[in-house]
Amino acid sequence: MLCQCEFCDLKTLFYSSIKHEELDHYCSSRREISLKAGEFLIKQGEPIKDFIYLKEGLVKLFRKSSQNQIQIISFGKPYDFVSLLSVFSDDKYNYSVSALTDSVACMFNLTEIKSLIQTNGAFALHLIQTQNRSSDRIIINTLDLLQKRLYGRVATVILYFSDEIYKTDEFEIPISRKEMAQFIGMSIENVIRAISEFRKDKIIQVYGKNISILDKQRLINFSEHS
């Protein structure tokens, strides 16, 4: 498959660091895989073989604890390097990634990427910066959620999908109430109660997974002050 990373955000990683004539060598290891909603891209405990970049769609990063409890770590959107949290720290993945919507991922041979890191300082620096930004985002978002109470956490998730993912106040939320509970660290009963209260107060309108934000400022107030 022709490497077209010049047309996506990989260009900031490759084109700013390596010579154009060397690009074909690294692109020769690239492949694309398509995922249906619910399919796994990465499974916790599997050997790490690829450097993975999400080209299209939406995924969730999650971990199963020793008590078999699921905790959602973060969500991945297009242009995220969804393998970065484990790819250079261990031989096996410490978390899983599955598709929330139909998605496409770019896979690069990890051996080729590691070779490039060893020989190209500019590429290595850009990759470290990208990895640190991913880690910082997860840490900041997690700490931010922990400071909020139930209604603030639920409001924050709804606003995340509205502002960061779909760029609209009317959308189909791609996660279940159970997944929302796993992400914010609350029970599913509490999540259902908060959504019901928002609906009763005419802050949002809900039809199954379809959500319309009716009073965004009030939702923002809940997110920032609850």
C-alpha positions as CSV (number, residue, x, y, z in Angstrom):
1,M,0.0,0.0,0.0
2,L,1.3,3.4,-0.9
3,C,2.5,5.4,2.1
4,Q,0.5,8.6,2.4
5,C,1.6,9.8,5.8
6,E,2.4,13.1,4.2
7,F,-1.4,13.7,4.3
8,C,-1.9,13.1,8.0
9,D,-0.3,14.1,11.3
10,L,2.5,11.5,10.9
11,K,4.2,14.1,8.7
12,T,5.1,16.0,11.8
13,L,6.9,12.9,13.1
14,F,8.5,11.6,9.8
15,Y,8.8,14.5,7.4
16,S,10.4,16.8,9.9
17,S,12.9,14.2,11.0
18,I,14.0,12.1,8.0
19,K,15.0,12.7,4.5
20,H,12.3,12.3,1.9
21,E,14.2,9.7,0.0
22,E,14.4,7.5,3.2
23,L,10.7,7.6,3.7
24,D,9.9,4.6,1.4
25,H,12.1,2.4,3.6
26,Y,10.0,3.1,6.7
27,C,6.7,3.1,4.8
28,S,7.4,-0.3,3.4
29,S,6.6,-1.8,6.8
30,R,3.3,0.1,7.1
31,R,0.0,-1.6,6.8
32,E,-3.6,-0.5,7.5
33,I,-6.2,-2.6,9.4
34,S,-9.9,-1.9,9.6
35,L,-11.9,-2.5,12.7
36,K,-15.6,-2.9,13.3
37,A,-17.1,-1.4,16.5
38,G,-16.2,-3.7,19.4
39,E,-13.2,-5.3,17.8
40,F,-9.8,-5.3,19.6
41,L,-6.9,-3.4,18.2
42,I,-4.7,-4.3,21.2
43,K,-5.2,-6.9,23.9
44,Q,-3.7,-6.6,27.4
45,G,-0.9,-9.1,27.9
46,E,-0.2,-9.5,24.2
47,P,3.4,-9.1,22.9
48,I,4.2,-5.6,21.5
49,K,5.1,-5.9,17.8
50,D,3.8,-2.7,16.2
51,F,3.8,1.0,16.5
52,I,0.2,1.9,16.1
53,Y,-1.4,5.2,14.9
54,L,-5.2,5.7,14.7
55,K,-6.1,7.0,11.3
56,E,-9.9,7.0,11.5
57,G,-12.6,6.3,14.1
58,L,-12.7,6.2,17.9
59,V,-11.2,3.7,20.4
60,K,-11.1,3.2,24.1
61,L,-8.0,2.4,26.1
62,F,-8.8,0.2,29.2
63,R,-7.3,-2.1,31.7
64,K,-8.6,-5.2,33.5
65,S,-7.5,-5.4,37.1
66,S,-6.5,-8.5,39.0
67,Q,-10.0,-8.5,40.3
68,N,-11.3,-8.5,36.7
69,Q,-12.7,-5.0,37.0
70,I,-12.5,-2.8,33.9
71,Q,-11.2,0.7,34.1
72,I,-11.3,2.9,31.1
73,I,-8.1,4.9,30.9
74,S,-8.8,7.2,28.0
75,F,-10.3,7.5,24.5
76,G,-8.3,7.7,21.3
77,K,-9.3,9.7,18.3
78,P,-7.8,10.2,14.9
79,Y,-4.1,11.2,14.9
80,D,-3.5,9.6,18.3
81,F,-0.6,7.1,18.7
82,V,-2.6,4.6,20.7
83,S,0.3,2.2,21.5
84,L,2.6,4.8,23.0
85,L,1.8,4.1,26.7
86,S,3.4,0.6,26.6
87,V,5.4,0.4,23.4
88,F,8.8,1.3,24.8
89,S,8.3,0.4,28.5
90,D,7.5,-3.3,28.3
91,D,7.5,-6.3,26.0
92,K,3.7,-6.8,26.5
93,Y,0.8,-4.4,26.5
94,N,-0.4,-3.3,29.9
95,Y,-3.8,-2.3,28.6
96,S,-6.3,-3.1,25.8
97,V,-7.6,-1.0,23.0
98,S,-11.0,-1.7,21.3
99,A,-13.0,0.2,18.7
100,L,-16.0,2.2,19.8
101,T,-16.8,3.0,16.2
102,D,-15.6,1.6,12.9
103,S,-12.0,2.5,12.8
104,V,-8.8,2.3,10.7
105,A,-5.3,2.0,12.2
106,C,-1.9,2.4,10.7
107,M,0.6,-0.2,11.9
108,F,4.4,0.2,11.6
109,N,7.0,-2.5,12.3
110,L,8.3,-1.7,15.8
111,T,11.8,-2.9,14.9
112,E,12.0,-0.3,12.2
113,I,10.8,2.5,14.5
114,K,13.3,1.5,17.2
115,S,16.1,1.5,14.6
116,L,15.1,5.0,13.6
117,I,15.1,6.1,17.2
118,Q,18.6,4.9,17.6
119,T,20.0,6.6,14.6
120,N,17.9,9.8,14.4
121,G,17.9,12.1,17.4
122,A,15.4,14.5,16.0
123,F,12.9,11.7,15.4
124,A,13.5,10.4,18.9
125,L,13.0,13.8,20.5
126,H,9.7,14.3,18.6
127,L,8.5,10.9,19.6
128,I,9.3,11.5,23.3
129,Q,7.4,14.8,23.1
130,T,4.4,13.0,21.6
131,Q,4.5,10.3,24.2
132,N,4.8,12.9,27.0
133,R,1.8,14.8,25.7
134,S,-0.3,11.6,25.7
135,S,0.7,10.8,29.2
136,D,0.2,14.3,30.4
137,R,-3.3,14.5,28.9
138,I,-4.4,11.2,30.6
139,I,-2.9,12.3,34.0
140,I,-4.5,15.8,33.9
141,N,-7.9,14.5,32.7
142,T,-7.9,11.8,35.4
143,L,-6.9,14.2,38.2
144,D,-9.5,16.7,36.9
145,L,-12.3,14.0,37.1
146,L,-11.3,12.9,40.6
147,Q,-11.8,16.4,41.9
148,K,-15.4,16.5,40.7
149,R,-18.5,14.9,42.2
150,L,-20.9,12.8,40.2
151,Y,-22.8,15.4,38.2
152,G,-19.5,17.2,37.3
153,R,-18.0,14.0,36.1
154,V,-21.0,13.0,33.9
155,A,-21.2,16.6,32.5
156,T,-17.5,16.5,31.7
157,V,-17.8,13.3,29.7
158,I,-20.8,14.6,27.7
159,L,-18.9,17.9,27.0
160,Y,-15.8,15.9,25.9
161,F,-17.7,14.1,23.2
162,S,-19.6,17.2,22.2
163,D,-16.5,19.5,22.0
164,E,-13.5,17.2,21.4
165,I,-15.0,14.4,19.2
166,Y,-18.1,15.4,17.3
167,K,-17.9,19.3,17.4
168,T,-21.6,19.5,17.8
169,D,-24.2,19.6,20.5
170,E,-26.2,16.8,19.0
171,F,-24.5,13.4,18.7
172,E,-24.8,9.7,19.3
173,I,-22.6,9.0,22.3
174,P,-20.4,6.0,21.5
175,I,-20.2,4.5,25.0
176,S,-22.7,2.8,27.1
177,R,-23.8,3.9,30.6
178,K,-21.7,1.1,32.0
179,E,-18.6,2.4,30.0
180,M,-19.2,5.9,31.2
181,A,-19.3,4.6,34.8
182,Q,-16.0,2.7,34.2
183,F,-14.4,5.9,32.9
184,I,-15.5,8.2,35.7
185,G,-15.2,5.7,38.6
186,M,-18.8,5.7,39.6
187,S,-21.6,3.1,39.6
188,I,-23.8,2.7,36.6
189,E,-26.8,3.5,38.8
190,N,-25.3,6.9,39.6
191,V,-24.6,7.6,36.0
192,I,-28.2,6.8,35.0
193,R,-29.4,9.0,37.9
194,A,-27.3,12.0,36.8
195,I,-28.3,11.7,33.2
196,S,-32.0,11.5,34.2
197,E,-31.6,14.6,36.4
198,F,-30.0,16.5,33.5
199,R,-32.8,15.4,31.3
200,K,-35.5,16.3,33.8
201,D,-33.9,19.8,34.3
202,K,-33.9,20.2,30.4
203,I,-30.2,20.5,30.3
204,I,-30.0,17.6,27.8
205,Q,-32.4,15.6,25.7
206,V,-31.8,11.9,25.5
207,Y,-33.2,9.3,23.0
208,G,-31.3,6.0,23.6
209,K,-27.7,6.9,22.8
210,N,-28.6,10.2,21.0
211,I,-27.9,13.3,23.1
212,S,-28.9,16.9,22.4
213,I,-27.4,19.5,24.7
214,L,-30.2,22.1,25.4
215,D,-28.5,24.3,27.9
216,K,-24.7,24.1,27.4
217,Q,-23.8,26.8,29.9
218,R,-25.5,24.9,32.7
219,L,-23.7,21.8,31.7
220,I,-20.4,23.6,31.7
221,N,-21.2,25.0,35.1
222,F,-21.8,21.4,36.4
223,S,-18.5,20.3,34.8
224,E,-16.5,23.2,36.3
225,H,-18.1,23.6,39.8
226,S,-19.6,20.2,40.8
